[in-house]
Amino acid sequence: MRLAIQEDMLAGKTALERFENARALGFEGVEVWGTGLTVRVPELAEAAEQTGVAISAVNHGNQGRLLDPDRAERERALAAFRQSVVDGVDLGASGVILVPHFAEPTLPDLTPYKSVEQLEYEMLHNHLRTLSDYVYAIGIDLYIEPINRYETLFLNTLADVIKVRRKIKDHPHIKVNADVFHMAMEEQDSVAALRQYANDLGYIHLADNNRRLPGQGMIDFAALGAVLNEVGYSGWVALECGQPGKNAESARQIMADLPAAIDYLRQAGFRA
């Protein structure tokens, strides 16, 4: 396993300072946000080169509505995602993380023809038929992330994403981003889910059940580390704590607590 951290959790006035802090703490990678990323690519690429700290992934975040009933809105969302993919390739990232839909559904309920959920699955499937070829051709992975029911009503569990992945015949460049914070709310047994879908995993987010650093809540990270070692997971595990994407003001406090959290993770089996 390779340990990474989201950029906004690191203190520093420049990307280079943040990457230097990541290296000093022992992180191998930094995950960056897709919003406003294009203009930052040269700065981030230089920081990664100078420090030897890789860009683990681009987190596309909440940019546009892929599952909107309005075609123009869908096209805008697709264009934004493709830009995250291009930026990810330019940065040498392993993949781009995508939550297909946030908040309440926007598609109509056409029952008895099709429910909202059925329409969402079908629209996402149709997007992925094109996007799977795109990411394959450009040389990067797409990580679909299920999140909890308070943030979306679509794709809440690993099994929900697996349903999508099976429909595109387990495309090798479309994988699952398992976030243990969301799993703690949605999975009956997070350890069993990781074991069952081990071959579908491409990326993992770490945060305790209270969104704080690992070891500051109730999640049994030793059990998670054990199962990931058992199944031979060797990809990225990235810290996504606090207020993802909005941690800049609290980054210094986060960094003060990071050494203990990293030591806790190492003891729990999260190591190369």
N, C-alpha and C positions, 0 to 999 in steps of 0.2 A: 504494500500500500504506500501511496505517496501523499504526504500531508500538505494541504494548501489552506489558504485563508482568503476571505474576500477583502479586496483592497481597502474599502472604507473602514475596516476594523483596525487598520494600521495607522499610526500617527506619522505625520510628515507633511511638509509643505509642498513637496514635489513627488512625482512618481518614483524617482530615484531614491529619495529618502525613505519612502514607504517600502520599496523593495529591499533596500539595505536593512531595514528593521525586520522584514520578513526573513531574510537570510540569517541575521543575527539570532533570531528566535529558533531557527532550525527548520523553517518551512522550505519545501522544494518548489512550491508554486503559489501563484496569486490568481484568484478569480476576479475578473473585471466585469463591470456592468455595460450592457449594450447601449443604453441611452447616452447620446452624445459621444459615442466612442470613436467614430471615424476621425475626428480632428485630433484625437489623443493617440492614435496609433503610432506615429513616429516617436513620441515621448515614451510610451510604454514599451515599445520594441527596444529602444535604447536602454531603458532601465533594466529590462530582462537580460539584454546582452551584457551589460556591465556587471551585473550581480550574479548571473548564472541561475537566477530564479525564473522558472518557466511561467508562462501564462497557462494556467490549468484549464480554464474554460471561459467562455463569454456567457454571462447570464443575461439573456435577452430582456428579462423583466416584463413590465406591463406596458407594452408598446403596441397599441392598436388592438383591433378585435377581429381575430381570424374567423370567428363563428358568428359574425354579424349578418343579419338578413340583407343589409345594403351591400351591393356588390362593390361599390366604390370604396367603402370602408374596408372590406376584405382585401381589396387590391392594395390599399395603403398599408395594411397590416402585413401582407405578404412581402411588399417592397422593403419594409422596415426589417423584417426577419432576414431577408436575403442580404441586406446590408450587414447585419450582425454576423452572418456566415462569412461574408467576404472579409470583414474585419478580423474574425477569428482565424481565418487562413493566413492573413497578413501577419498575425501575431504568433502563429505557430500553436494555437490552442488545440486541445484535443477534441473539443466539441462546443456546441452552443446549447444552452439549457433553455427549454421552452415550457412554459405553462400555457396550454392552448386557450384557456379562457378563465378570466377572473370574474368574480361577483355573480349577480343574478343572470339567468339565461336571457338572451336577446332574440333567439329564434322563436317562432310561434308554435303553439301547441296545436297540431293538426290531427289529434286523435278523433276518430278511430283509424285514420290513414297512418300517421306516425306520431309518436310522442316527441316532446322536446328533446329528450335524451337520445332517442333514435336518430333524430335529425342531426344532433350534434356529432354523434359517432360517425354518421355517414359523411357529413361535411368535412370533418377532420380527416377521415380516410381518403377522401378525394384530394385534399390538400397534400397529404403525405405521399400519394402516388406520384406527384410531381416533385415534391421536396426531397423524397428519398433518392431519386435520380440526380437531383441537383447537388446534394451534399456528397453523394458518391463521386460524382464527376469532379467536384472541386476539392475533394480530399479531406473531409472533416466529418465528425459524427454529430447527430442530433440527439440530445438527451431530453426525453419528455418527463416532466416532473408532476406527480400527483400531489395535491395539497389539500388541506383540511376543509371541511364543509362550511366553515365560517368565512372562507375566502373564495370558495367556488362550490357549485353544486355538480360540477362535471369533472370526473377523474379525481377521486379522493383516495383510492388505494392502489397498491402495486397491481393488484388483479385487474383494476379498471384499465390501466395502461397496457397490461399484457394482452387484454382483449383487442386493443388497437394494434399492437405489435403483431399478434397472430394473424390479423386480417391482412397485413402487408407482408405476410409470409416470413416473419422474423428477419426483416431486412437487416443485414449486418451493420449498417450505419445508422439505424434508428434504435436507440437503447433507452433504458430507464434511468432516471436520476432519483434515487431513493433518499428521501429526507427524513431522518430519524425523528425530528421534531414533529412533523406532520404524521408520521407513522405511529407515534405514541398516542395520538388521538384517534386514528382511523383503523389501525390494524388490530385484530384480536390478539395476535401474537407476532410481534415484529421480528423476532428471531426466526420463527417458522417461515414467515413471508420471505425473508432474505435467503433462507436456505432453499425454499421452493423455486424462487425465481433468480437464482444465482447466475444462470447463463444469460439472463436478460439485462443484468446490471452493467451500466457504463460509467456511472459517476455517483458519488454519495455526498450528501450534505450532513453535517454534524451540528447539533445544538441540543441542549438539554430540554426537558419538557416545559420549562419556563422561559425558553428562548435564550437563556444565559449560557455561559461557557460550559462544556462538558465537565461534570463533577460538581456543578453548582445546583443540581436539581435531583430528580428521582430516577432518571433513565439508567438502566444497568448496562453501561458501556462495555464492561468485561464480557457480558454475554454476547453483545453485538460483535465485539472484536473476535471472540472465539469462533463464531459462526462464519465470519468473513475469512478468517484464516483457514477454517475447515473446508470451505468451498474454493479456496485458492484465489480469492479476489485480489487483484494486483493493481487496480486503477487508483484514481484520485479520490481522496476523502477531504472535503473542504469545510472549514468552519464557516457557518452562516448563522451568526448569533446577533443578539440585541435587536436593532431595528434595521434589517437588511437594506442596504443602499442608503441609509440615513445615519450612519454611525460616526460620522466625522467628528462631531462635537464631543463624543464620549470615547474616542479612539485611545486617548492617553490612559484612561482608566482601564479600558479593555486590555491594553498592552501590559499594564501593571499586573493584571491577573492571568495573562497568557502563560507564563512559565509554569505555573502550577497546573493549569489545564493541560498543557502539552505533556507534562510529566505524568499526569493522570491517564491520558490517552495512551502513552507509551506502555504504562504498566497494564492497561486494559487490552493490549495486543495490537494497537494501531501503530505498527512500525513496518519498515521495509522487510 
